[in-house]
Amino acid sequence: MTETQMLVNQTANAYQWINKLVETVPRDKWTIIPPTLESSIDWQLGHLLISHYFHSILVIRGHQMDILQQLPIRQYSEWFTVAAPSLSVGKVDSAKLTADLLLMQQKSLAILATVQASELDDPLEPTPTAHPIATTKGEAIDWNIQHTMYHCGQLGLIKRVVDKRHDFGLRLR
């Protein structure tokens, strides 16, 4: 397995964890913002949608016109990166947000599958906003995985507060 294949597999696994976790929470609880956590499932998904675009598409291959034509990226960026979670409530239907996230994940994986191992040390594609962590394409892909799993932990906490502990299939006595 090449380094690129490993990064694509890890990205796909991180996306699967997000999707598996949130599908267990009733949709009517996705907009609840627990005071201590000050975030919601909807906000987390919107934030991940934008971060997947930035960390695994934009800085790797530049803007993708198909995505920009299908999704309201500018609005999502305003609602899910700049604005507080409470300001994003009611801006988008949870089902649409989920569908858009899945589309973004598919596009991300398709883009990452085109990256050659020789490109991993290449500088990022230029963007108006500097990448907060990475200077190379390999670092950006790696950060996307780490960032996704960081938010998976946040989603797990939100799920526990608004619904119940996630059942990982453990057979506890």
C-alpha positions in Angstrom: 0.0 0.0 0.0 1.4 3.4 -0.9 1.5 6.4 1.4 -1.3 8.0 -0.6 -3.5 4.9 -0.5 -3.0 4.8 3.3 -4.0 8.5 3.6 -7.1 7.9 1.4 -8.1 4.8 3.5 -7.6 6.8 6.8 -9.7 9.6 5.3 -12.5 7.2 4.3 -12.4 5.6 7.8 -12.6 9.0 9.5 -15.6 10.0 7.3 -17.3 6.6 8.1 -16.9 7.2 11.8 -18.6 10.6 11.5 -21.5 9.2 9.5 -21.9 6.1 11.6 -22.0 8.2 14.8 -24.5 10.8 13.7 -26.9 8.4 12.1 -27.7 7.0 15.5 -28.9 10.4 16.8 -32.6 11.3 16.1 -32.8 14.2 13.7 -35.0 16.2 16.0 -32.0 16.5 18.4 -29.5 17.8 15.7 -30.1 21.4 16.5 -29.9 21.2 20.3 -26.9 23.2 21.6 -26.0 22.0 25.1 -24.7 25.0 27.1 -21.5 23.4 28.2 -20.5 22.3 24.7 -21.9 25.3 22.8 -22.3 23.3 19.5 -24.8 21.1 17.8 -24.7 18.1 15.5 -25.9 20.3 12.6 -23.1 22.9 13.3 -20.5 20.1 13.5 -21.6 18.6 10.2 -21.6 22.0 8.4 -18.2 22.7 9.8 -16.8 19.4 8.7 -18.3 19.9 5.2 -16.4 23.2 4.9 -13.2 21.8 6.4 -13.3 18.8 4.1 -13.5 21.2 1.1 -10.7 23.3 2.4 -8.2 20.7 3.7 -8.7 17.9 1.2 -9.9 19.6 -2.0 -9.1 23.3 -2.2 -5.5 23.3 -1.1 -4.9 20.0 -3.0 -6.4 20.8 -6.4 -8.0 24.3 -6.2 -11.6 25.2 -6.4 -13.9 22.6 -7.9 -16.6 24.2 -10.1 -19.0 21.2 -9.8 -19.0 21.6 -6.0 -19.3 25.4 -6.1 -22.3 25.0 -8.5 -24.1 22.4 -6.4 -23.5 23.6 -2.8 -23.8 27.0 -1.2 -20.2 27.0 0.0 -20.0 30.7 0.8 -23.1 30.5 3.0 -22.0 27.3 4.6 -18.6 28.9 5.4 -20.3 31.9 7.0 -22.7 29.7 9.1 -20.3 27.0 10.1 -16.8 28.6 10.5 -17.3 32.2 11.3 -20.7 32.3 13.0 -21.4 30.9 16.5 -23.4 27.7 16.4 -26.5 29.5 17.8 -26.5 31.7 14.7 -26.6 28.7 12.3 -29.8 27.2 13.7 -32.5 27.0 11.1 -30.3 28.0 8.2 -30.3 24.6 6.6 -32.4 21.5 6.8 -30.5 18.6 8.6 -31.3 16.2 5.8 -29.9 18.6 3.1 -26.8 19.2 5.2 -26.2 15.5 5.6 -26.6 14.9 1.8 -24.3 17.8 1.1 -21.7 16.4 3.6 -21.8 13.0 1.9 -21.4 14.7 -1.5 -18.4 16.6 -0.2 -16.9 13.4 1.3 -17.2 11.6 -2.0 -15.6 14.5 -3.9 -12.8 14.6 -1.3 -12.1 10.9 -1.6 -12.1 11.2 -5.4 -9.7 14.1 -5.4 -7.4 12.4 -2.9 -7.4 9.2 -5.0 -5.7 11.3 -7.8 -2.8 12.5 -5.6 0.5 10.8 -6.4 3.0 10.0 -3.7 5.4 12.4 -5.4 3.0 15.3 -4.8 2.7 14.8 -1.0 5.6 17.2 -0.4 4.4 19.8 -2.9 3.3 23.1 -1.6 -0.4 23.8 -1.1 -2.5 25.4 -3.8 -2.7 29.1 -3.1 -5.8 30.3 -1.2 -6.8 33.7 0.2 -6.8 32.2 3.7 -3.6 30.5 4.8 -3.8 26.9 6.0 -3.6 27.0 9.8 -1.4 23.9 10.0 0.0 22.6 6.7 2.5 23.8 4.2 2.4 20.7 2.0 -0.3 18.6 0.4 0.6 15.6 2.5 0.3 17.6 5.7 -3.1 19.0 4.7 -4.4 15.6 4.0 -3.1 14.3 7.3 -4.6 17.3 9.1 -8.0 16.7 7.5 -8.0 13.2 9.0 -6.9 14.5 12.5 -9.4 17.4 12.4 -12.2 15.0 11.3 -11.5 12.7 14.2 -11.3 15.7 16.6 -14.8 16.6 15.6 -15.9 13.0 15.8 -15.0 13.3 19.5 -17.1 16.4 19.8 -20.0 14.7 18.1 -19.7 11.8 20.5 -20.0 14.3 23.5 -23.0 16.1 21.9 -24.7 12.7 21.3 -24.1 11.7 24.9 -25.7 14.9 26.2 -28.7 15.2 23.8 -29.4 11.5 23.3 -27.4 8.7 24.9 -23.9 7.2 24.9 -22.8 5.8 21.6 -23.0 2.0 21.4 -19.7 0.9 19.8 -20.9 -2.7 20.0 -19.0 -3.4 23.1 -20.2 -6.4 25.1 -19.9 -5.1 28.6 -20.7 -7.3 31.6 
